[in-house]
C-alpha cells in the first residue's frame, strides 16, 4: 500500500498483476509527492478528494486515509496469514503536513516544522499498526520489518540537514551518492519471542535479501527461473549471524553512473566510469576519510574484478560519464 509506479493498472507492473490482492494509495511516483492529492486509488478504482487542490493544499491528508486503510485491512485479515507492504511516503518531497503539532511554535522555518511533524506522524502511524496487531491477538505471530530507502537524506549544511544534524552518525555523504552516509541505514525488526528483544547489530544485509527471507518464513519455494542475489535472513533475525557472502554491489544512475562495492570490511567506490577507484577500510575508517587505493593496489585490482563480475550489462542502464558543462564566455 502507498506509492507505486506509473499511474495506470494495465501494465505488467500493476500491483494487482504481481500477486497483491488489494492496493490502496498513489499509483504514480510523481503524484506521491503531494500529500493533499486530488485523487487516490482503491485497487484500480480512482476516487477523488474534492477538497484538495493541485497546489498541495486541502482538507484531506492522504497519509490519514492510507494509515486508516492499513489498520482496517489488518483487522479484516487477522484470522489468516497475510503479507502487508506498507510503502509510506512520509517524510518526503514537498514536506506538507495537516498539523504541525508540538512543533508549531518552534523558532524554525515552515519546512523544518513540517519535516519534524511528518517524522512524528510516521512514528505514531506505525504505532497504530502495532497496536492493531496486539488488539487482534496476532502480535506474537507477526514479523514487522521497517527501513527507509537511503541513508541521510540531506546535505548537512542544508536547511533541514543542519537543524537535525544529518551528519551526526559520522558517515560521509547523503542521498544520491554511494558513500556510507547515503547507503547505510537503520532497519528494525520486531517479532516477539522470535527476534531477540533489544538486540543491536551492525552486520550488513541488503534489500535483495528480503525476497528469500519472506519465502523461507512463508514456507514458499522461489521458482527456478527467478534469480536472486539475496540470502535468507531468517536465522539472523532470530539471533544468528548475518549470511556470509563474497560482496555487496551497488550502482546509481542519476547523471554520471556511480558504482560501489563492499567485501569484508573493504569498501570501494568509483564516482564515474572514467574516475579512479577509491578504497576505504570501514573497520577503522567508517567515515571514509582515508583513501587507501594508492597503497593497496592488490585490493584495488580485486575490487575492479569483482565490480566487473557483479555487473550485468543492460542497454537500459549503461555506465555513463557526464561531462561538466563549460561556462559561457563573456
C-alpha positions as CSV (number, residue, x, y, z in Angstrom):
1,X,0.0,0.0,0.0
2,X,1.2,3.6,-0.6
3,X,3.3,4.6,-3.6
4,X,3.9,2.6,-6.7
5,X,5.0,3.0,-10.3
6,X,3.0,4.5,-13.1
7,X,-0.5,6.0,-13.0
8,X,-2.1,3.0,-14.6
9,X,-3.1,-0.6,-13.9
10,X,-2.9,-2.1,-17.4
11,X,0.9,-2.6,-17.3
12,X,2.8,-5.7,-16.1
13,X,3.9,-3.7,-13.1
14,X,0.4,-3.2,-11.7
15,X,0.3,-4.4,-8.1
16,X,-2.8,-6.3,-8.9
17,X,-0.9,-8.3,-11.5
18,X,2.1,-9.3,-9.4
19,X,0.3,-11.1,-6.5
20,X,-1.3,-8.3,-4.4
21,X,-5.0,-8.9,-3.6
22,X,-5.6,-5.3,-2.6
23,X,-4.0,-1.9,-3.3
24,X,-4.7,1.5,-1.8
25,X,-3.0,4.8,-2.3
26,X,-1.0,6.5,-5.0
27,X,-0.1,4.7,-8.2
28,X,2.3,7.3,-9.6
29,X,5.7,8.2,-8.1
30,X,5.3,11.9,-9.2
31,X,1.8,12.1,-7.8
32,X,3.0,10.6,-4.5
33,X,5.0,13.8,-3.8
34,X,1.7,15.5,-3.0
35,X,0.2,15.0,0.5
36,X,-3.1,16.7,-0.4
37,X,-3.7,15.0,-3.8
38,X,-6.8,15.5,-5.8
39,X,-7.3,11.7,-6.0
40,X,-6.1,8.3,-4.8
41,X,-6.8,4.7,-5.9
42,X,-8.7,1.9,-4.1
43,X,-7.5,-1.2,-6.1
44,X,-7.7,0.0,-9.7
45,X,-10.6,2.4,-9.0
46,X,-9.7,6.1,-8.8
47,X,-11.6,8.2,-6.2
48,X,-11.4,11.9,-6.0
49,X,-10.7,14.1,-3.0
50,X,-12.7,17.2,-3.9
51,X,-11.5,19.3,-1.0
52,X,-7.9,19.2,-2.2
53,X,-6.1,21.2,-4.9
54,X,-3.2,20.5,-7.2
55,X,-1.2,23.2,-5.3
56,X,-0.9,20.8,-2.3
57,X,-3.5,22.3,0.0
58,X,-6.8,20.9,1.1
59,X,-8.8,19.2,3.8
60,X,-7.8,15.6,3.3
61,X,-4.3,14.4,4.2
62,X,-3.5,11.3,2.1
63,X,-1.5,9.7,4.9
64,X,-4.5,9.7,7.2
65,X,-6.5,7.7,4.6
66,X,-3.7,5.3,3.9
67,X,-2.9,4.7,7.6
68,X,-6.6,4.0,8.4
69,X,-6.8,1.6,5.4
70,X,-3.8,-0.3,6.6
71,X,-5.3,-0.8,10.1
72,X,-8.7,-1.7,8.6
73,X,-7.1,-4.3,6.2
74,X,-5.1,-5.9,9.0
75,X,-8.2,-6.3,11.2
76,X,-10.1,-7.8,8.3
77,X,-7.3,-10.4,7.7
78,X,-6.3,-11.2,11.2
79,X,-7.6,-14.8,11.1
80,X,-5.2,-15.9,8.3
81,X,-1.6,-15.5,7.1
82,X,-1.0,-12.2,5.3
83,X,1.7,-10.1,3.8
84,X,1.4,-6.3,4.0
85,X,3.7,-4.0,2.1
86,X,3.2,-0.5,3.6
87,X,5.2,2.0,1.5
88,X,4.5,5.2,3.3
89,X,5.6,8.4,1.7
90,X,6.4,10.2,4.9
91,X,8.7,12.2,5.1
92,X,9.5,13.1,1.6
93,X,9.2,15.5,-1.2
94,X,7.3,18.8,-0.5
95,X,7.1,18.3,3.3
96,X,3.4,19.0,3.7
97,X,1.5,18.2,6.9
98,X,-2.0,18.8,8.1
99,X,-0.9,19.6,11.6
100,X,2.5,20.8,12.9
101,X,1.5,19.6,16.4
102,X,4.2,20.2,19.0
103,X,6.4,21.9,16.5
104,X,4.0,24.7,15.6
105,X,5.6,27.3,17.9
106,X,9.2,26.2,17.4
107,X,11.6,29.0,16.2
108,X,12.1,27.1,12.9
109,X,11.2,27.6,9.3
110,X,8.0,26.1,8.0
111,X,9.9,23.4,6.1
112,X,11.7,22.4,9.3
113,X,8.5,22.3,11.3
114,X,6.7,20.3,8.6
115,X,9.6,17.8,8.3
116,X,9.7,17.2,12.1
117,X,5.9,16.8,12.2
118,X,6.0,14.3,9.4
119,X,8.6,12.2,11.1
120,X,6.5,12.2,14.3
121,X,3.3,11.4,12.3
122,X,5.1,8.4,10.7
123,X,6.1,7.2,14.2
124,X,2.6,7.4,15.5
125,X,1.1,5.8,12.4
126,X,3.4,2.8,12.8
127,X,2.3,2.8,16.4
128,X,-1.3,2.5,15.2
129,X,-0.4,-0.6,13.2
130,X,1.5,-2.2,16.1
131,X,-1.5,-1.5,18.4
132,X,-3.8,-3.1,15.9
133,X,-1.7,-6.3,15.8
134,X,-1.8,-6.5,19.5
135,X,-5.6,-5.9,19.7
136,X,-6.2,-8.6,17.1
137,X,-4.2,-11.1,19.2
138,X,-1.6,-11.6,16.4
139,X,1.2,-9.5,17.8
140,X,3.4,-12.5,18.8
141,X,2.9,-14.2,15.4
142,X,3.7,-11.3,13.1
143,X,7.1,-10.2,11.9
144,X,7.3,-6.4,11.3
145,X,10.3,-5.0,9.5
146,X,10.9,-1.3,8.8
147,X,13.6,0.5,6.8
148,X,14.0,3.6,4.6
149,X,15.2,3.7,1.0
150,X,18.5,5.5,1.6
151,X,20.8,6.8,4.4
152,X,20.9,10.5,5.3
153,X,18.6,12.5,3.1
154,X,20.1,16.0,3.2
155,X,23.3,17.9,2.8
156,X,24.4,18.5,6.4
157,X,24.6,22.2,5.5
158,X,21.1,22.4,4.2
159,X,18.0,23.9,5.9
160,X,16.8,20.5,7.3
161,X,20.1,18.7,7.4
162,X,21.7,21.4,9.6
163,X,18.9,21.7,12.2
164,X,18.5,17.9,12.6
165,X,22.3,17.1,12.4
166,X,22.1,14.8,9.5
167,X,25.8,14.1,9.8
168,X,25.7,13.1,13.4
169,X,26.4,9.4,12.5
170,X,29.9,10.5,11.4
171,X,29.4,8.9,7.9
172,X,30.3,10.6,4.7
173,X,27.8,11.5,2.1
174,X,24.0,11.6,1.8
175,X,21.2,10.6,-0.7
176,X,22.1,10.2,-4.3
177,X,25.7,9.2,-3.6
178,X,27.3,5.8,-2.7
179,X,29.4,6.7,0.3
180,X,28.3,5.1,3.6
181,X,26.2,8.1,4.6
182,X,24.0,7.5,1.6
183,X,24.0,3.7,1.6
184,X,23.9,2.7,5.2
185,X,20.6,3.0,7.1
186,X,19.0,1.6,10.2
187,X,16.4,-1.2,10.0
188,X,14.1,-2.5,12.7
189,X,12.7,-6.0,13.1
190,X,10.1,-6.9,15.7
191,X,8.7,-10.4,16.3
192,X,8.1,-11.0,20.0
193,X,9.5,-14.4,21.1
194,X,11.5,-14.8,17.8
195,X,13.6,-11.7,17.3
196,X,15.7,-11.2,20.5
197,X,14.5,-8.1,22.3
198,X,17.0,-5.2,22.5
199,X,19.5,-6.8,20.1
200,X,21.6,-4.3,18.1
201,X,23.9,-5.4,15.4
202,X,25.9,-3.6,12.6
203,X,26.2,-6.8,10.5
204,X,25.3,-5.7,6.9
205,X,22.5,-7.0,4.8
206,X,20.6,-5.5,1.8
207,X,17.1,-5.2,0.4
208,X,17.7,-8.0,-2.1
209,X,17.8,-10.3,1.0
210,X,14.1,-9.7,1.7
211,X,12.7,-12.0,-1.0
212,X,14.5,-15.2,0.1
213,X,13.7,-14.2,3.7
214,X,10.0,-13.9,3.1
215,X,10.0,-17.1,1.0
216,X,11.6,-19.1,3.8
217,X,9.4,-17.7,6.5
218,X,6.3,-18.4,4.4
219,X,7.4,-21.9,3.5
220,X,7.4,-20.9,-0.2
221,X,9.8,-22.0,-2.8
222,X,11.4,-19.5,-5.1
223,X,10.9,-20.5,-8.7
224,X,13.9,-21.9,-10.6
225,X,13.6,-19.1,-13.2
226,X,13.8,-16.4,-10.5
227,X,17.4,-15.3,-10.0
228,X,18.1,-13.5,-6.8
229,X,21.4,-12.3,-5.3
230,X,19.9,-12.3,-1.8
231,X,20.2,-14.6,1.2
232,X,17.6,-15.5,3.7
233,X,17.8,-13.6,7.0
234,X,15.5,-15.9,8.9
235,X,18.2,-17.3,11.2
236,X,19.9,-13.9,11.5
237,X,16.6,-12.3,12.6
238,X,16.3,-14.9,15.3
239,X,19.7,-14.1,16.8
240,X,22.2,-15.9,14.5
241,X,25.0,-14.3,12.4
242,X,24.3,-12.5,9.2
243,X,24.6,-14.6,6.0
244,X,28.1,-14.8,4.6
245,X,28.7,-13.5,1.1
246,X,31.5,-12.5,-1.2
247,X,30.4,-9.0,-1.7
248,X,27.7,-6.3,-2.0
249,X,27.4,-4.3,-5.2
250,X,25.6,-1.1,-6.0
251,X,25.1,1.2,-9.0
252,X,23.4,4.6,-9.2
253,X,22.4,6.2,-12.5
254,X,21.4,9.9,-12.0
255,X,23.7,11.7,-14.3
256,X,27.2,10.2,-14.1
257,X,27.0,6.5,-13.2
258,X,28.3,5.6,-9.8
259,X,29.5,2.2,-8.6
260,X,30.3,0.9,-5.1
261,X,31.3,-2.5,-3.7
262,X,31.9,-3.9,-0.3
263,X,33.8,-7.1,0.5
264,X,34.5,-7.9,4.1
265,X,35.3,-4.6,5.7
266,X,36.7,-3.1,2.5
267,X,34.6,-0.5,0.6
268,X,35.4,0.7,-2.9
269,X,33.8,3.4,-5.0
270,X,34.1,4.7,-8.5
271,X,32.3,8.1,-8.9
272,X,32.0,7.7,-12.7
273,X,33.3,5.0,-15.1
274,X,36.3,7.3,-16.0
275,X,37.2,8.0,-12.4
276,X,39.7,6.1,-10.3
277,X,38.7,3.6,-7.7
278,X,38.7,4.7,-4.1
279,X,39.4,2.2,-1.3
280,X,38.4,2.5,2.4
281,X,38.7,0.3,5.5
282,X,35.3,0.5,7.1
283,X,36.5,-1.2,10.2
284,X,38.9,1.6,11.1
285,X,37.5,4.4,8.9
286,X,33.7,4.3,8.7
287,X,33.8,8.0,7.7
288,X,35.7,7.0,4.5
289,X,38.2,9.8,5.0
290,X,41.4,7.9,4.2
291,X,41.6,6.7,0.6
292,X,44.0,3.7,0.6
293,X,43.9,2.9,-3.1
294,X,47.4,4.0,-3.9
295,X,48.9,1.9,-1.1
296,X,46.9,-1.3,-1.7
297,X,47.0,-1.9,-5.5
298,X,46.2,-5.6,-4.9
299,X,42.9,-4.9,-3.2
300,X,42.0,-2.3,-5.9
301,X,42.6,-4.9,-8.6
302,X,40.5,-7.4,-6.7
303,X,37.7,-4.8,-6.3
304,X,37.8,-3.9,-10.0
305,X,37.4,-7.6,-10.9
306,X,34.5,-8.0,-8.5
307,X,32.8,-4.9,-9.9
308,X,33.1,-6.3,-13.4
309,X,31.8,-9.8,-12.5
310,X,29.0,-8.4,-10.3
311,X,27.6,-6.2,-13.0
312,X,25.0,-7.4,-15.5
313,X,25.2,-5.4,-18.7
314,X,21.9,-3.7,-19.7
315,X,21.0,-1.3,-22.5
316,X,18.7,0.4,-20.1
317,X,21.5,1.1,-17.6
318,X,24.7,1.8,-19.4
319,X,27.7,3.2,-17.5
320,X,27.7,6.9,-18.4
321,X,30.3,9.6,-17.6
322,X,28.6,13.0,-17.8
323,X,30.9,15.8,-18.8
324,X,30.8,19.0,-16.8
325,X,29.1,21.9,-18.5
326,X,31.5,24.6,-19.6
327,X,30.6,28.2,-18.6
328,X,29.8,30.6,-21.4
329,X,32.5,33.1,-22.3
330,X,31.5,36.7,-21.9
